Amino acid sequence: MNAYIFPGQGAQFVGMGLDLYENHSVAQELFEQANEILGFSITDIMFEGTAEDLKQTKVTQPAIFLHSVIMSKVLGDTFKPDMVAGHSLGEFSALVANGTLNFEDGLQLVSQRALAMQKACEIKPSTMAAVLGLDDEIVEKICAEVEGIVVPANYNCPGQLVISGEVDAVNIACEKLKEAGAKRALLLPVGGAFHSPLMEPAREELAAAIETTLFSTPSCPIYQNVTTTAVSTADEIKKNLILQLTAPVKWTQSVQQMVKDGASSFVEVGPGKVLQGLVKKISPEAETSSAVVS
């Protein structure tokens, strides 16, 4: 069975999407439509902006979403997933790709999500850190013992977990994690504590937008970050999407469940190859590849 997977923030690069724009009329139409919806020329930034311009959350999230979704549209009839999943932001791309959301609504939600997260980041100094070489249980235990807010945020693959929270709490947790034998515990260059309780203001804002958006029955199940299991009903997808901002991204567990449910091939749709690397570490026997458009 084919699983199509969609990357999240961090996969962006200058020039992303330009080949699609230049070679496919459907891509050109969708990119132009995106410029109108967003109210600024995101194509200028994607195609020829600086890495710094592209790093702004309000640009990064729509840019990655557009690259992934437009690529899935260009694939046309060759895009035949039995199941889909997305890493954090990538979940929105996956939901457009499997017909749960239409293109316009998906882009509006991603844009609102990015702006809401940016606002939440400005309320309190917060950060994230990557922890390498420790079992998940040890990281969970140490986070729970630290005073202040610090929680596991991204279960990326065995031995690679990202923590998220208040700056002081994350720094203390990093020291304790190194003492406990972590190979590395290093702060990430991000604007705030994504997938932690500090994103509650953003979750509330996004929830209001999601509740008023039409969600259709998907063409295939999505394995969502919050539950890690196959979901096929619009109401449940909505609920999990709202919870996602303050809950951890359970990528390891999602891939394990997809394999258990029959996935043998994972195709990454969008910029980069980060997810393929993670899948290989989670399930070495799985086939991985990038979506290729002719």
CORLIN-V884658 format. One line per field, one symbol per residue. ss: DSSP state (H for helix, E for strand, L for the rest). burial: # if it has 9 or more other C-alpha atoms within 8 Angstrom, else .. A space follows every 10 residues. Layout:
# CORLIN-V884658
ss = ???
burial = ???
This chain:
# CORLIN-V884658
ss = LEEEEELLLL LLLLLLLHHH HHHLHHHHHH HHHHHHHHLL LHHHHHHHLL HHHHHLHHHH HHHHHHHHHH HHHHHHHHLL LLEEEELLLH HHHHHHHLLL LLHHHHHHHH HHHHHHHHHH HHHLLEEEEE EELLLHHHHH HHHHHLLLLE EEEEEEELLE EEEEEEHHHH HHHHHHHHHL LLLEEEELLL LLLLLLHHHH HHHHHHHHHH HLLLLLLLLL EEELLLLLLE ELLHHHHHHH HHHLLLLLEL HHHHHHHHHH LLLLEEEELL LLLHHHHHHH HHLLLLEEEE LLLL
burial = .########. ####.###.# #..#..##.# ##.#####.. ###.###.#. ..##..#### ########## #####..... ########## ########## #...###### ########## #...###### ####.#..## .###.#..## ########## #######.## .#######.. .####..... .######### ###.###.## ....#.##.# #########. ##.#.###.# ########## #########. ..######## #...##.### ###..#.### #...
